[in-house]
Amino acid sequence: MFAPEVVEPAVDRLAALAGGGRVLEFAIGTGRVAVPLAARGVSVTGIELSQPMLDRLRTKAEIPVVVGDMATATAPGRYSLVYLVFNTIGNLLTQDEQVECFRNAARHLDPGGRFVIELGVPELRRLPPGQDALVFTAEQGYVGVDTYDTVRQHLVSHHFKFGEGRDARLGRCPQRYIWPAELDLMGRLAGFELESRHADWTGGQFTTRSPSHVSVYRLPPS
């Protein structure tokens, strides 16, 4: 995710959408996107809940960050763009929290401002009847498995990393998955309209086979 061919198209698109205005990143993390965006002269502020990630960010750049939850924390001022990348809205594990994330974005935006979300499409069509797990990556030294709870609309990504020995390290990431149509309804509840949806940051066409999407929501101009 830190490769230039992954980061640069996202930074290009976000800089264009900002239109010279101030930008707020929800869950800014270690600054994978915010640092190169700020290096282009864009005024970037962040909200971040994880202190270890914030400590790492502060070794890279002086970007103002509010410590808190992206669904409730308030950053000072108003912005032309709020963005949330790489499935991070799924870290909010209830629908109510995800709706509040949209509302929090709306509270920070100027009239006509935009909220950009990068999010994967749930792979439930690949689940055979009676099965609740999918291997999403299998390569040398690493296996990734998603397990689904379709009643609660939850998934847990399990990351198995192997070294030279016989032991493996396991990391888990619980999420609440969201269909694009549900995401659009969340936006409407917060006063947004869907402006565009593409398959990637370069503007590729979103189709039924797209594994993810970049969706741009906009507030009315007045």
C-alpha positions as CSV (number, residue, x, y, z in Angstrom):
1,M,0.0,0.0,0.0
2,F,3.0,2.3,0.3
3,A,4.2,1.7,-3.2
4,P,4.4,4.9,-5.4
5,E,2.1,3.4,-8.0
6,V,-0.6,2.9,-5.3
7,V,-0.1,6.2,-3.4
8,E,0.4,8.7,-6.2
9,P,-2.9,8.2,-8.0
10,A,-4.8,8.7,-4.7
11,V,-2.8,11.8,-3.9
12,D,-3.4,13.2,-7.4
13,R,-7.1,12.7,-7.2
14,L,-7.4,14.1,-3.7
15,A,-5.4,17.2,-4.5
16,A,-7.6,17.8,-7.5
17,L,-10.8,17.4,-5.4
18,A,-9.5,19.7,-2.7
19,G,-9.3,22.5,-5.3
20,G,-6.8,24.5,-3.2
21,G,-8.9,24.3,0.0
22,R,-8.2,22.7,3.4
23,V,-8.3,18.9,3.7
24,L,-9.2,16.7,6.7
25,E,-8.3,13.0,6.8
26,F,-10.3,10.7,9.0
27,A,-8.0,8.0,10.5
28,I,-4.9,9.6,9.2
29,G,-2.8,6.7,10.6
30,T,1.0,6.9,9.9
31,G,0.5,9.5,7.1
32,R,0.7,7.1,4.1
33,V,-1.5,9.5,2.1
34,A,-1.4,12.7,4.1
35,V,2.3,13.2,4.1
36,P,2.7,13.2,0.3
37,L,-0.5,15.3,0.0
38,A,0.9,17.9,2.4
39,A,4.2,17.8,0.4
40,R,2.3,19.2,-2.6
41,G,1.3,22.2,-0.6
42,V,-2.2,21.0,0.4
43,S,-3.2,22.1,4.0
44,V,-3.9,18.8,5.7
45,T,-5.3,18.1,9.2
46,G,-6.0,14.6,10.6
47,I,-8.1,12.8,13.1
48,E,-6.6,9.6,14.6
49,L,-7.5,7.3,17.5
50,S,-4.2,5.2,17.6
51,Q,-1.4,6.8,19.6
52,P,1.3,4.4,18.2
53,M,0.3,5.4,14.6
54,L,0.3,9.1,15.6
55,D,3.7,8.7,17.1
56,R,5.0,7.2,13.8
57,L,3.4,10.0,11.8
58,R,5.1,12.7,13.9
59,T,8.5,11.2,12.8
60,K,7.6,12.0,9.2
61,A,5.9,15.4,9.1
62,E,4.4,18.2,11.2
63,I,0.7,17.7,10.4
64,P,-1.9,18.9,13.0
65,V,-3.9,15.9,14.3
66,V,-6.8,15.7,16.7
67,V,-6.7,12.5,18.8
68,G,-10.1,10.9,18.8
69,D,-12.7,8.7,17.0
70,M,-13.5,9.6,13.4
71,A,-17.2,9.3,14.1
72,T,-17.2,11.9,16.9
73,A,-14.0,13.9,17.1
74,T,-14.0,17.5,16.0
75,A,-11.1,19.2,14.2
76,P,-10.9,23.0,14.2
77,G,-12.1,25.0,11.2
78,R,-13.9,24.1,8.0
79,Y,-12.7,22.1,5.0
80,S,-13.3,21.7,1.3
81,L,-12.6,17.9,1.5
82,V,-12.8,15.1,4.0
83,Y,-11.4,11.7,3.0
84,L,-11.3,8.2,4.4
85,V,-9.2,5.6,2.6
86,F,-8.5,1.8,2.4
87,N,-11.6,0.3,4.0
88,T,-11.2,2.2,7.2
89,I,-14.9,3.1,7.7
90,G,-15.3,-0.7,8.2
91,N,-13.4,-0.3,11.5
92,L,-16.6,1.2,12.9
93,L,-18.4,-2.0,13.8
94,T,-22.1,-0.8,13.8
95,Q,-24.2,0.8,11.2
96,D,-25.0,3.7,13.6
97,E,-21.3,4.5,14.0
98,Q,-20.8,4.4,10.3
99,V,-23.7,6.8,9.8
100,E,-22.3,9.1,12.4
101,C,-19.0,9.1,10.5
102,F,-20.8,10.6,7.5
103,R,-22.5,13.1,9.7
104,N,-19.2,14.1,11.3
105,A,-17.7,14.6,7.8
106,A,-20.7,16.8,6.9
107,R,-20.1,18.9,10.1
108,H,-16.6,19.7,9.0
109,L,-17.3,20.6,5.4
110,D,-18.0,24.0,3.8
111,P,-21.2,24.1,1.6
112,G,-20.4,22.2,-1.6
113,G,-17.6,20.2,0.2
114,R,-16.8,16.6,-0.6
115,F,-16.4,13.4,1.4
116,V,-14.3,10.7,-0.3
117,I,-14.4,7.1,0.7
118,E,-12.3,4.2,-0.6
119,L,-13.9,0.9,0.2
120,G,-13.9,-2.8,-0.9
121,V,-16.9,-4.6,-2.2
122,P,-18.0,-7.6,0.0
123,E,-17.0,-10.8,-1.7
124,L,-20.1,-12.7,-0.6
125,R,-20.8,-14.0,-4.1
126,R,-17.8,-16.2,-3.8
127,L,-19.1,-17.9,-0.6
128,P,-20.6,-21.4,-1.4
129,P,-23.7,-22.3,0.7
130,G,-22.7,-23.3,4.2
131,Q,-19.2,-21.8,4.0
132,D,-18.2,-18.7,5.9
133,A,-14.5,-18.2,5.0
134,L,-12.5,-17.1,1.9
135,V,-8.8,-17.1,1.2
136,F,-8.1,-13.6,-0.3
137,T,-4.4,-13.9,-0.6
138,A,-2.0,-16.9,-0.7
139,E,1.7,-16.2,-1.5
140,Q,5.2,-17.0,-0.2
141,G,5.3,-16.2,3.5
142,Y,1.7,-14.9,3.8
143,V,-1.9,-16.2,3.7
144,G,-4.9,-14.0,4.2
145,V,-8.4,-15.4,5.1
146,D,-11.7,-13.5,5.6
147,T,-14.4,-15.0,7.8
148,Y,-17.9,-13.7,7.5
149,D,-20.8,-13.2,9.9
150,T,-23.6,-12.4,7.4
151,V,-26.2,-11.8,10.2
152,R,-24.2,-9.0,11.8
153,Q,-22.6,-8.0,8.5
154,H,-19.2,-8.5,10.0
155,L,-16.0,-9.9,8.6
156,V,-12.6,-10.6,10.3
157,S,-9.5,-10.6,8.2
158,H,-6.9,-13.1,9.4
159,H,-3.3,-12.4,8.4
160,F,-0.9,-15.4,8.7
161,K,2.8,-14.5,8.2
162,F,5.5,-17.1,8.0
163,G,9.2,-16.9,8.5
164,E,11.9,-19.5,7.9
165,G,10.8,-21.7,10.8
166,R,7.6,-23.6,11.5
167,D,5.8,-20.9,13.4
168,A,3.5,-18.2,12.0
169,R,2.4,-14.8,13.3
170,L,-1.3,-14.1,13.3
171,G,-3.0,-10.7,13.1
172,R,-6.8,-10.1,13.0
173,C,-8.8,-7.1,11.8
174,P,-12.5,-7.1,12.5
175,Q,-14.7,-4.9,10.2
176,R,-18.3,-4.2,9.3
177,Y,-18.7,-4.5,5.6
178,I,-21.0,-2.2,3.6
179,W,-22.6,-2.6,0.2
180,P,-22.3,0.4,-2.1
181,A,-26.1,1.0,-2.0
182,E,-26.0,1.1,1.8
183,L,-23.1,3.5,1.7
184,D,-25.1,5.8,-0.5
185,L,-28.0,5.7,1.9
186,M,-25.7,6.7,4.8
187,G,-24.6,9.6,2.7
188,R,-28.2,10.7,2.1
189,L,-28.9,10.6,5.8
190,A,-26.1,13.0,6.4
191,G,-27.2,15.4,3.6
192,F,-24.8,14.2,0.9
193,E,-25.4,13.3,-2.8
194,L,-23.3,10.8,-4.6
195,E,-21.2,12.8,-7.1
196,S,-19.1,9.9,-8.6
197,R,-18.0,6.3,-8.2
198,H,-15.0,4.7,-9.8
199,A,-13.3,1.4,-9.5
200,D,-10.0,3.1,-8.5
201,W,-8.2,6.4,-8.0
202,T,-7.4,6.7,-11.7
203,G,-11.1,6.9,-12.6
204,G,-11.6,3.4,-13.9
205,Q,-15.2,2.3,-14.6
206,F,-17.0,0.8,-11.6
207,T,-18.7,-2.5,-12.6
208,T,-20.2,-5.6,-11.0
209,R,-16.8,-7.2,-11.0
210,S,-14.9,-4.3,-9.3
211,P,-13.3,-5.5,-6.0
212,S,-13.4,-1.9,-4.6
213,H,-14.5,1.6,-5.3
214,V,-13.7,5.3,-4.7
215,S,-16.9,7.1,-4.0
216,V,-17.2,10.9,-3.9
217,Y,-20.1,12.5,-1.9
218,R,-20.9,16.2,-2.0
219,L,-22.9,18.5,0.1
220,P,-25.3,21.0,-1.6
221,P,-23.6,24.2,-2.4
222,S,-25.8,26.3,-0.1
